[in-house]
C-alpha cells in the first residue's frame, strides 16, 4: 500500500485572501507536481484533504491528474494542529493507495509517527506543494519510497 502525503501548495496571506486560496505560484507548482504524478500512472483510490481552501484547491489539481477511483473528499484529522494519531490509526485499516493533502506541522508529525513511532522528530522536510510517497510493507512497517518538490520541475 502506498500513502502519498502532500503539503498544500503556496497560499495567499490571510490579509490578502481570508479563505487563503492558492497563489499563482502555488497553482503553477502543484500543476507541475500533479503532471509528474500523472505520468507515473499512480493507482490512487481516494484523495482526502483537510477542507481548508488551500488544501482543497491542491487536492483538486491532483485529482484532475490522478483520477482517483473514489474521488476526493474533505475529512477531519488533517488540520495543522490535529493529532497525527488519528490518521495513523485510520491508515492502518486501509489497504488502498491513498493521498492525504494537509498542512504543517500535522503532516510532519504524521510522517514521523509512521516512520519512527514518535511525533517529536523530524524525518521529512516538507515543502509547499511537495508529494511524498510512503510504502507500507507486508509486516506493516512504513518507509519512504520517494519525494518530489515543485522546484524539481522548473
C-alpha positions, 0 to 999 in steps of 0.5 A, a space after each residue: 500500500 502506498 500513502 502519498 502525503 502532500 503539503 498544500 501548495 503556496 497560499 495567499 496571506 490571510 490579509 490578502 485572501 481570508 479563505 487563503 486560496 492558492 497563489 499563482 505560484 502555488 497553482 503553477 507548482 502543484 500543476 507541475 507536481 500533479 503532471 509528474 504524478 500523472 505520468 507515473 500512472 499512480 493507482 490512487 483510490 481516494 484523495 482526502 484533504 483537510 477542507 481548508 481552501 488551500 488544501 482543497 484547491 491542491 487536492 483538486 489539481 491532483 485529482 484532475 491528474 490522478 483520477 482517483 477511483 473514489 474521488 476526493 473528499 474533505 475529512 477531519 484529522 488533517 488540520 495543522 494542529 490535529 493529532 497525527 494519531 488519528 490518521 495513523 490509526 485510520 491508515 492502518 485499516 486501509 489497504 488502498 493507495 491513498 493521498 492525504 493533502 494537509 498542512 504543517 506541522 500535522 503532516 510532519 508529525 504524521 510522517 514521523 509517527 509512521 516512520 519512527 513511532 514518535 511525533 517529536 522528530 523530524 524525518 521529512 522536510 516538507 515543502 509547499 506543494 511537495 508529494 511524498 510517497 510512503 510504502 507500507 510493507 507486508 509486516 506493516 512497517 512504513 518507509 519512504 519510497 520517494 519525494 518530489 518538490 515543485 522546484 524539481 520541475 522548473 
